[in-house]
Amino acid sequence: MTTFVLVPGAWHGGWWFEPFARELRRHGHEAYALTLTGVGDRSHLMSASVNLDTHIQDVVNVLEIEGIEDAVLCGHSYGGMVVSGVADRVPERLRALVYADAFVPADGESVWDQVDDTWRQIYLSGIGADGYAMRVPDFGLDPRASAHPLATVLQRIRLTGAWERVPRRHYIHLSGFHGTPLIPTYERLRQDPAWTVHNLPVGHNILATAPEEFLKIMLAAAE
């Protein structure tokens, strides 16, 4: 049995990953679909002080309090920033990393640094009400999507390189994502022998566009 820890992208809570977590459990594994501070059913904790470090600590706390070791840690989209920070802090608790069309930062990079002005405008749109919450974009997200803390995409991550001790790293590029900011990440990693890179010709919502392929990749990462 493997333990999977699943970290959603911006504006999404654990509800997004929960159906996939149930599928992993049906295959005999344990799975945690996490909700990060300030989002989803933890939206009441939204504040100007919620940043990337907060979200990294959210996941580290789950790993430590639940006594999780030898886990497969997966992040979707923005969640890649979070799992990178987690892996750098507690690499000894992880068997593999899976980035599902996600950011893979270098030390000192933020999401803001890795996107173009179109995405920066999406992040800044609607924050005037309080100055720190990114409203849900107008491109057809699930009705359960909620505002996301702006500071999480502005803060630059600090990595020591300890995350490279995680023995297996998978990257899933979704080439059907129109306007994706992740092509440079894909191009960089597919030339790196330390990574197993997958290219699926589908959109960014991998649970809707390629659930069976995603499941196969996740199960393979656990073997």
Buried (B, 14 or more C-beta within 10 A) or exposed (E): EBBBBBBBBBBBBBBBBBEBBEBBEEBEBBBBBBBBBBBBEBBEBBBEEBBBBBBBBBBBEBBEEEEBEEBBBBBBBBBBBBBBBBBBBBBEBBBBBBBBBBBBBEEEBBBBBBBEEEBBEBBBEBBEEEEBBBBBBEEEBBEEBBBBBBBBBBBBBEBEEEBEEBEBBBBBBBBEBEEBBBEEBBEBBBEEEEBBBBEBEBBBBBBEBBBEBBBEBBBBBBE
